[in-house]
Amino acid sequence: MRIRLPWYSGMVVAAVTIACTAQGGGGEAEGSCAIAALYGGRTYTQVANVDFTVGEALGPAEFPPCDDTPGHDDDAAGPEPTTAYAVDGLNPRIAIAMRYTSDEIMLLAVQPGGSLPPEVKALTGAVA
């Protein structure tokens, strides 16, 4: 299965941590979280606008909760379980694929130091 995410589905997220940021004005803040997942003891963040081929199921993974609403107690929200899939040609220690919605599968990569591994960068069409 060859997957190409539309340009509006996200952007290359250059952060290893699960980043929640407050935005907005007028004294009221809105939050937004980077799309991230946990698998095999590693944090992976979304990489968009990439052609990739989904491989076999690797095992359980999760989307951690996002506490992005200031002043709201989101302690009841827990991680959302999902399944990690291999990406053809990439080591799962570098990148995985995960179903985000019923019709969307995304590529996520470990991004040490805030930059993409060369193998993943090559998929984006950028010079590694």
N, C-alpha and C positions, 0 to 999 in steps of 0.2 A: 504494500500500500504506500503510495507516494503522497506526501502531504505538503501543501504549501499554504501557510496561514496568510490571511489577507493583511494588508499593511495596517489596517486599523485595529487589529487584534491585540496590539501591544507594541512594545519597543524592547530593544535589548536592555535588560536591567543589569546595570553594572554594580551590583552589590552582593556580598555573600550573605549578609544578614537579612532577616525578614524585616523590611523597613516599613514602618507605619509613620505617616507624616500628617500633620494637621495643615489644612489649607483653608482658605476662605477669608472673609472679611466681615465687617459689621459686628465684631464682637462674638460672632458665632463661628465655630470651626467645623469643617467637614473633614473626615479622614479618608485616607486611601492607603491600601497596603499593596506592596509589590507582590506579584504572584510568585509564590515559593512553595517548595515541597520538601519533605524529609524522606530519605530512603537510605537504608544501609548506614546510618549514622552520619550522613552528609546532608547539607542543605543545598538544594538546586534552585536556581531562579530561571524565570522564563526567558527564552530567546525567540524573538518573532522574526518573520520574513525569511524563513529558512526552508529549503527543500530537504526533506529527510524521509527515510523509509522506516516504518515501524516494524520491529521484530517481535520476538516471542515475549510472553509475560514473564517478568522477573520475580514478582512477589509483592507483598503488601507495602504500601507507602501511605503517606498522609499529607494533607494540606493543613498546616497549623492554623489555629484560630487567629483572627485579626482583631485586635482591640483598638479599633480606629474611631470610636465614638467618644469624644471627651465627655466626662461627667456621667457616662453610662456604664453600669456594672456588667461587663461581658464575661464575668467569671464562669457562667454556666455554659458558655460556648466551648466546645472541645474540638479536637482535631477531626477533620473529615477524612475517613479512610478511603483509599483508592488503590489502584494497582499500577505499579511501575512497569514499563515495557522497554525492551532493548531498542536501540536505534542502530540500524544496520551500519556497520563500519566504525562505530564508536564504542569504546570501552564504557560499561555502565558506571565506572568510577568517575567518568568525565561528564556523560550526558545520558539522560533517560527521556522517554516520552510518557505522557500521562493524559488520560481523558479529562478534559476540563468541563465540557458540557456533552450532551448526548451526541452532538455532531462536530465537536471540536477536539482535536488531539494536539497537544502542544509539546514543543521541545523545551527541556529544562537542562541547564548545565551548571556544574560547580564552577564558581568564578573566583579563584584565589586571587587576592589582591585587587579585586574589582575588575579583572579583565577576563575575557573569554580564553579558554585553552585554544591553541593554534588549530587543532583538529575541528573545533566547532566554528572558529572564526572563518575557516576555509569554506564552510557551508553557507556563510552569510554573503559570500562574494567579496569580502574584504581581504586585503593582503594580510597574511598571518604574521 
